[in-house]
Structure formats: C-alpha cells, structure tokens
Amino acid sequence: MALYAIGDTHLSLSSDKPMDVFGGGWTGYVEKLREGLSVLEPGDTVMGMNLSHGGHLTHGSPVNMSGKYFKFVPYGVDPETETINYEEMRRIALECKPKMIVSGASAYPRIIDFSAIRAICDEVGALMMVDIAHIAGLVAAGLHPSPVPYADFVTTTTHKTLRGPRGGMILCKEQYTKAIDKAIFPGTQGGPLEHIIAAKAVSFQEALQPSFRDYQEQILKNAKSMEKAFREAGIKMVSGGTDNHLLLLDFTGTETTGKELERLLGLANITVNKNTVPNETRSPFITSGIRVGTPAVTTRGLREDDMKRIVDWMTRIIREGEPACAPVKAEVESFMKHFPLYEG
C-alpha cells in the first residue's frame, strides 16, 4: 500500500544529476525517482505534524486519504516558543510506537533538526520520511540542512523554492527501490508526462548553477527584511520570525481573520493565503493567520528594501480594511512595472 504516490515522478534521465543537487550517498538515483511509499499497511501507526502547527494535509489530516488509510498520531510545536518540541515528539513516539515518522511542513518558518528526528526514529524503530516540498530549493543550495543523510524517504515538489515545473519526486534508500517502483507503476500511476520531465531536467540543471544559490540567499534576505518590518509594525509572527522563505502572521485575539485578509490583499494584487496557526481558535476555512512567502517576489527581482514597501502596503490594509485596497493596488501596479515578467 503506497502512502504517497506523487504524480509525474517518472524522470527518464541518463545521469544522476538530481542527486548532485541534493547531495548524499544514494546511487542509481534515476531509478529512485519512480517511487511511492510501499512500506506501510492500512491501519499502521504513523506520526505527522499537526496541520494547525504547520503540517500538511497529507501528513495525516482526517480529511485526507493519509488520515483515512493510516492511524496518524500528531506532534506539534511548543505552546510558548511555537517551534517543534523534539522532546515531546520523542515522548509521543515512545508511547505510540509508530512505524514511520513524517517530518517536513507546509507552514513552519524555522529550521528543522533532521538529526534529532533520526535519533527518535532509531530509538523507537520507525522509518523516517521527510517532505521538503517547501524548502527543497534551500536544501539544494545548502542553506537548510539536508535530510538525505538521515531519512529513509524524502519527497518534494519540483516547484516552490526549487522553481521548476509543477510536479514531484521521491528519493529513497537502496533497499526500498523495487517496492516503490512497483507501487508507482502499475500500482498508482500510468504514463509519464514527458514535457514535465524535460522541464524538471532544466530546473535541476539551473539548481546546480552558482546563480541559483544567489537566488536562494536573496530569498532568505528578503524574508528577514520582511520579519524586521512586520516586527516594527507591531504585527505578530508565529515563533517570532523566520529562518526560511516564509512567515506566518498571527491575528489570534483580534477581529481580523485569515480568510478576510486574503481577500482584501487579493483586491490589491498582493497574493497570500489564509493559514491556521498554533492553538488555532477558528475554523480551517476561516483561520487566524496568513502565510507570506518571498520566493515569487525574489524571482521578479525585488530585494530587501522592497520588502519594507510590501509590508507597508499590507499593514495599511490590515489596519484600514477595504478602503485601503484600491489606492494600494494602484501603487502596486505602478511599482511592479519596474519588474516585468518578460523582457520586451
């Protein structure tokens, strides 16, 4: 039974180039891209990060097939620091004895300690799976610790910070290759999308260039600049800031909701998404937070000082509501003319 079958993982390359991107000692990488996790049985106990604490739907949410097929036990962040509590994770693991621990996140702004999670997995005899969909570009650039030396399985999308086409890939240790190949085809997937395969190859080649690290470094600089600006504006951030490409703004205890703020910012051509926050008090369809990321604006060419301008626009809308949307939109449109998507 496959835990994950990420579409379009059949990457027919004639070299191990993608492995050069992420590092590590796994050989025969081409074969390992055609995988799904086939090491679990329905009903097995698995640990995954709580959705409201930054996890992903596919990490065991009851509304997702992962939460229906397997018995997921959640772990999360410390209520005070809002960062992962590894001692608490260990306590839960010793209690529930999971067959696998899933780490990685969809909305967690801090560095993840993969070595600590590996130690917990070894202590309880669990497999280790890491979802690096959000941080893959940072990992490839060496700006976030790589899970490859520690994990049995690593999954990622090829867009987001990796800045490739929409798709995915799975990496694994040698002993799981055949089982995972079988789980993908004929288990869960048909023919590959050759045009996406070609685009992935291009993105991997780009990720091996010095300019890609420059891009990732600017992503982090921009995020830190946003962090400083939001702090100066008095806007609360989950965990107090960020170590990576994203920030979570927390409006718990106020009348502002993530759903409404997403709508208002959208009216001003500022794209964010509503997001739950730790100790969420609202419905996941409403939320008390929004998630803000810097990869897209960094790709457009914006730098640290420009982040302050974005935060100013957002702050005006947060405080003034819909009346601020039209004037902010006009400023956004005028400013972004200096950063065209295409030349000419």
C-alpha positions in Angstrom: 0.0 0.0 0.0 1.5 3.3 -1.1 1.5 6.1 1.5 2.3 8.6 -1.2 2.2 8.4 -5.0 3.4 11.8 -6.2 2.3 12.3 -9.8 4.9 12.6 -12.6 7.9 11.0 -10.8 9.0 9.0 -13.9 12.1 11.1 -14.7 14.0 9.4 -17.5 17.4 10.9 -17.2 20.6 9.2 -18.2 22.6 10.5 -15.3 22.4 11.1 -11.5 22.3 14.9 -11.9 19.4 15.4 -9.5 21.4 13.6 -6.8 24.1 16.2 -7.3 21.6 18.9 -6.5 20.6 17.4 -3.1 23.8 15.7 -2.1 24.1 12.4 -0.2 25.3 8.9 -1.0 22.3 7.3 -2.7 23.3 5.7 -6.0 21.2 4.8 -9.0 19.1 8.0 -8.5 17.2 7.8 -11.8 15.6 4.5 -10.7 14.6 6.1 -7.4 12.6 8.8 -8.9 9.9 6.3 -9.9 8.6 5.7 -6.4 5.7 5.8 -4.0 6.0 4.6 -0.4 5.0 1.0 -0.2 6.4 0.1 3.2 3.1 0.7 5.2 -0.1 -1.3 5.5 -3.5 0.3 6.1 -4.0 0.9 9.8 -0.3 1.3 10.6 0.6 3.9 13.2 2.4 7.0 11.7 3.3 10.3 13.3 2.9 13.5 11.4 3.0 17.2 12.2 -0.3 18.7 13.3 -1.9 20.7 10.4 -2.6 23.7 12.6 1.0 23.7 13.8 2.4 23.9 10.3 2.0 20.3 8.9 0.3 19.4 5.6 -3.0 17.8 4.8 -1.1 14.7 3.6 0.7 14.3 6.9 -2.4 12.7 8.5 -5.3 15.1 8.4 -8.5 13.2 8.8 -10.0 14.8 5.7 -7.1 13.5 3.6 -6.6 9.9 2.4 -3.4 9.7 4.5 -5.5 10.1 7.6 -8.1 7.6 6.5 -5.7 4.8 5.5 -3.3 5.1 8.5 -3.6 5.8 12.2 -1.8 9.1 12.4 -0.7 10.5 15.8 0.1 14.2 15.6 3.0 16.1 17.1 3.4 19.8 17.0 5.1 22.9 18.3 5.8 24.1 21.9 3.0 26.5 23.0 5.4 29.0 24.2 8.2 29.0 21.6 6.0 27.9 18.7 8.9 25.7 17.4 9.0 21.9 17.2 9.4 20.4 20.7 11.7 17.4 19.9 11.5 16.0 23.5 7.7 16.0 23.3 8.0 14.3 19.8 10.1 11.7 21.5 7.7 11.2 24.3 4.8 10.7 21.8 6.9 8.3 19.7 7.8 6.1 22.8 4.1 6.0 23.7 2.6 5.2 20.3 5.5 3.2 18.7 4.9 4.5 15.1 6.0 2.5 12.1 7.0 5.8 10.4 7.6 9.4 11.5 6.8 12.0 8.8 8.5 15.4 9.1 8.7 18.5 7.0 6.0 21.1 6.9 3.8 23.3 4.8 3.8 26.3 7.1 6.7 26.1 9.5 9.1 29.1 9.4 12.0 27.6 11.3 15.0 25.2 10.6 14.1 21.5 11.1 16.5 19.3 13.1 16.6 16.1 11.0 19.3 14.5 13.1 17.1 14.8 16.2 14.2 13.2 14.4 16.5 10.4 13.1 17.6 9.7 16.7 13.9 9.4 17.7 13.2 7.1 14.8 16.1 4.9 15.7 15.0 4.7 19.3 11.5 3.5 18.5 12.4 1.5 15.4 10.5 3.8 13.0 11.1 4.7 9.4 11.8 8.3 8.7 10.1 10.2 5.9 10.8 13.9 5.2 8.6 16.2 3.0 10.8 19.0 1.8 8.4 20.4 -0.8 8.7 23.9 0.6 12.4 24.0 1.4 13.8 21.9 -1.5 15.5 24.9 -3.1 17.1 26.0 0.1 18.3 22.4 0.7 19.7 22.2 -2.8 21.6 25.5 -2.3 23.0 24.3 1.0 21.1 26.9 3.0 18.9 24.5 5.0 20.2 21.2 6.5 19.6 18.3 4.1 17.5 15.3 5.3 19.2 13.0 2.8 21.8 11.6 5.2 19.2 10.8 7.8 15.9 9.9 6.0 14.7 6.6 4.6 12.5 8.5 2.2 12.4 12.2 1.0 9.6 13.6 -1.0 9.4 17.0 -2.7 7.6 19.0 -5.2 9.7 20.5 -8.0 8.1 23.9 -8.0 8.0 26.2 -4.9 11.6 27.1 -3.9 13.1 24.7 -6.3 11.5 26.8 -9.0 10.8 24.1 -11.5 7.6 22.8 -13.1 4.6 21.7 -11.1 5.4 18.1 -10.2 7.2 16.0 -7.7 9.8 13.4 -6.9 10.6 10.8 -4.3 14.1 9.8 -3.1 14.7 6.6 -1.1 17.4 4.3 0.2 18.5 1.5 -2.0 16.6 -1.3 -0.3 13.2 0.3 -1.0 13.6 0.9 -4.7 11.9 -2.1 -6.2 8.9 -1.9 -3.8 8.4 1.7 -4.5 8.8 1.4 -8.3 6.0 -1.2 -8.1 3.8 1.0 -6.0 4.1 3.8 -8.6 3.7 1.6 -11.7 1.4 -0.3 -12.0 0.2 0.5 -8.5 -1.0 4.1 -8.7 0.2 5.8 -11.9 0.1 5.5 -15.6 2.2 7.1 -18.3 4.7 9.9 -17.5 4.3 13.5 -18.7 7.4 13.9 -21.0 7.2 17.7 -21.2 7.2 18.0 -17.4 10.2 15.6 -17.3 12.1 17.8 -19.6 11.2 20.9 -17.5 12.4 19.1 -14.4 15.7 18.3 -16.0 16.1 22.0 -16.9 15.3 23.1 -13.3 17.8 20.6 -11.8 20.5 22.0 -14.1 19.6 25.5 -13.0 19.8 24.4 -9.4 23.4 23.4 -10.0 24.5 26.9 -11.1 26.1 29.5 -8.7 23.2 31.9 -9.6 20.7 29.5 -8.0 22.4 29.8 -4.6 22.4 33.6 -5.1 18.7 33.4 -5.7 18.1 31.3 -2.6 20.3 33.6 -0.5 18.2 36.6 -1.6 15.0 34.7 -0.7 16.3 34.4 2.9 17.5 38.1 3.0 14.1 39.2 1.8 12.3 37.1 4.4 14.5 38.5 7.1 13.7 42.0 5.9 10.0 41.3 6.0 10.4 39.9 9.5 12.0 43.1 10.7 9.4 45.3 9.0 6.5 43.3 10.4 8.0 43.4 13.9 8.4 47.2 13.6 4.8 47.4 12.5 3.7 45.5 15.7 2.3 42.5 13.7 2.6 39.2 15.5 4.5 36.4 13.7 4.4 32.7 14.7 7.6 31.8 16.5 8.6 35.5 16.3 10.1 35.4 12.8 11.6 33.1 10.2 14.7 31.0 9.3 13.5 30.2 5.8 11.4 31.6 3.0 8.1 32.1 4.7 6.4 34.0 7.6 3.2 33.2 9.4 1.2 36.3 10.6 -1.0 35.6 13.6 -4.1 37.6 14.3 -5.5 35.4 17.2 -7.5 37.5 19.6 -8.3 40.2 17.0 -11.3 40.6 14.7 -9.0 40.0 11.7 -9.3 36.6 10.0 -7.1 34.9 7.5 -9.9 34.4 5.1 -10.9 38.1 5.0 -7.3 39.3 4.9 -6.5 37.0 2.0 -9.5 38.5 0.1 -8.6 42.1 0.9 -4.9 41.7 0.0 -6.0 40.0 -3.2 -8.0 43.1 -4.2 -4.8 45.0 -4.0 -2.9 42.4 -6.1 -1.0 41.0 -3.2 -1.3 37.3 -3.1 -1.1 35.4 0.2 -3.1 32.5 1.6 -5.1 32.1 4.8 -3.5 29.7 7.2 -4.1 28.1 10.5 -1.8 29.0 13.4 -0.7 27.1 16.5 -3.5 26.9 19.1 -6.0 27.9 16.4 -9.4 29.1 17.6 -11.1 29.4 14.2 -12.2 27.0 11.6 -9.6 26.0 9.0 -11.9 27.6 6.4 -11.6 30.9 8.3 -8.2 30.8 10.2 -6.5 33.3 12.4 -3.4 33.7 10.2 -1.9 34.2 6.7 1.2 32.7 5.2 3.6 35.1 3.4 6.5 33.9 1.2 9.4 35.6 -0.6 10.4 33.2 -3.5 8.0 34.7 -6.1 8.8 38.3 -5.4 12.5 37.4 -5.3 12.2 35.8 -8.8 10.7 39.1 -10.0 13.9 40.9 -8.8 12.7 42.5 -5.6 15.2 43.0 -2.8 15.3 43.9 0.9 14.2 47.5 0.7 11.3 46.4 -1.5 10.1 44.0 1.2 9.6 47.0 3.5 7.4 48.6 0.9 5.3 45.4 0.7 4.9 45.2 4.4 3.8 48.8 4.4 1.1 48.0 1.9 -0.1 45.0 3.8 -0.1 46.9 7.1 -2.3 49.6 5.6 -4.8 47.1 4.5 -4.7 45.2 7.8 -5.4 48.4 9.7 -7.7 50.3 7.3 -9.6 47.4 5.7 -11.2 47.6 2.3 -11.0 51.4 1.8 -7.2 51.0 1.5 -7.3 48.3 -1.2 -7.8 50.5 -4.3 -5.1 53.0 -3.5 -2.7 50.2 -2.5 -3.5 48.4 -5.8 -2.6 51.4 -7.8 0.7 51.7 -6.0 1.4 48.0 -6.5 0.7 48.1 -10.2 2.8 51.2 -10.7 5.7 49.8 -8.7 5.7 46.3 -10.4 6.1 47.9 -13.8 9.7 48.1 -12.9 9.9 44.3 -12.5 8.3 42.9 -15.7 7.7 39.2 -16.0 9.2 39.2 -19.5 11.6 41.4 -21.3 10.3 43.4 -24.3 
